[in-house]
Amino acid sequence: MLCVNVWGDAAIGFTGMDFETAVRERIPILSVLLNNHSMAIELSRMPVSTERFRATDISGDYAAFARALGGYGERITEPAEIVAAIKRGIAATEAGRPALLEFMTSKETTVSRYPRES
């Protein structure tokens, strides 16, 4: 059975050590990390702190973080790499190893809202 965890780059800052637990306890979870180097949805809400302190900027090589902890980690930068990377990540979990696939994305600031706000 495949278990998939989906994170953003801000979320891993809060719960990233859960990946260490998965490595230590040999829990083969596939973590998909969407990395846009920003808390992009917060840009319009935090203009002063972003300008003065870069408070919404996030950086890190989370695939390297996963490898350093003993898991499988891969950074995906090109759309053409997505399918093959997912297959490699699944193969790592099938071998009993937690895997983190870090997908580099753009900074999107528009979010869907359902039901639609009036």
CORMO-V720734 format. One record per residue. RES is the residue in one letter. D_FIRST is the distance of its C-alpha to the first C-alpha in whole Angstrom. Layout:
res=RES d_first=D_FIRST
res=RES d_first=D_FIRST
This chain:
res=M d_first=0
res=L d_first=4
res=C d_first=7
res=V d_first=10
res=N d_first=13
res=V d_first=16
res=W d_first=20
res=G d_first=23
res=D d_first=26
res=A d_first=27
res=A d_first=24
res=I d_first=23
res=G d_first=27
res=F d_first=26
res=T d_first=23
res=G d_first=22
res=M d_first=23
res=D d_first=19
res=F d_first=18
res=E d_first=21
res=T d_first=19
res=A d_first=16
res=V d_first=17
res=R d_first=20
res=E d_first=17
res=R d_first=15
res=I d_first=12
res=P d_first=10
res=I d_first=10
res=L d_first=11
res=S d_first=14
res=V d_first=16
res=L d_first=20
res=L d_first=23
res=N d_first=26
res=N d_first=29
res=H d_first=31
res=S d_first=32
res=M d_first=32
res=A d_first=33
res=I d_first=33
res=E d_first=35
res=L d_first=38
res=S d_first=40
res=R d_first=40
res=M d_first=41
res=P d_first=44
res=V d_first=46
res=S d_first=43
res=T d_first=42
res=E d_first=45
res=R d_first=47
res=F d_first=44
res=R d_first=41
res=A d_first=39
res=T d_first=36
res=D d_first=36
res=I d_first=33
res=S d_first=32
res=G d_first=30
res=D d_first=28
res=Y d_first=24
res=A d_first=23
res=A d_first=26
res=F d_first=25
res=A d_first=21
res=R d_first=23
res=A d_first=25
res=L d_first=23
res=G d_first=21
res=G d_first=18
res=Y d_first=18
res=G d_first=20
res=E d_first=21
res=R d_first=24
res=I d_first=24
res=T d_first=27
res=E d_first=28
res=P d_first=26
res=A d_first=26
res=E d_first=24
res=I d_first=21
res=V d_first=19
res=A d_first=19
res=A d_first=18
res=I d_first=15
res=K d_first=14
res=R d_first=16
res=G d_first=14
res=I d_first=10
res=A d_first=12
res=A d_first=13
res=T d_first=10
res=E d_first=9
res=A d_first=12
res=G d_first=11
res=R d_first=13
res=P d_first=13
res=A d_first=14
res=L d_first=17
res=L d_first=18
res=E d_first=21
res=F d_first=23
res=M d_first=26
res=T d_first=28
res=S d_first=31
res=K d_first=33
res=E d_first=32
res=T d_first=34
res=T d_first=34
res=V d_first=31
res=S d_first=30
res=R d_first=32
res=Y d_first=31
res=P d_first=33
res=R d_first=35
res=E d_first=38
res=S d_first=42
